[in-house]
Amino acid sequence: MSTKISPSHLQRDAYVYVRQSTGHQVRAHPESQRRQYALADHARGLGFAQVVVIDEDVGRSGTGRQERPYVRGVSGRSSP
């Protein structure tokens, strides 16, 4: 276990936000998406029991928060 991750951290949920801005990026860079999903496995390997993968915004432009509702949902759930 990392010395920066305490048992109290592991009691919290870990969130992995998979992000690619356009459909072209999704098609042209599958390795990037694979690596982003692999972060969930990495979090589990660190000891997080609950890992939430949020990928509903993949392929959506970031020109406005209204177009990516899951960004707002995640920021409302996180704790310091």
C-alpha angles and dihedrals in degrees: 000000000000115000088229093060113075127193088255089059091053090056089064126078117262115222125206113192110197110205137182117152104215141028088244091059090050092053098038099044110039090151090063091054092046091053092049092053089047088064088074090058089047091053090051089049089054089056106264107146096195117048118175117200114201113193104145091110096056109131094015121121119244095222092119140008091237089066092054107045094169092067088063092045094053096045089052092054100047122099130203 
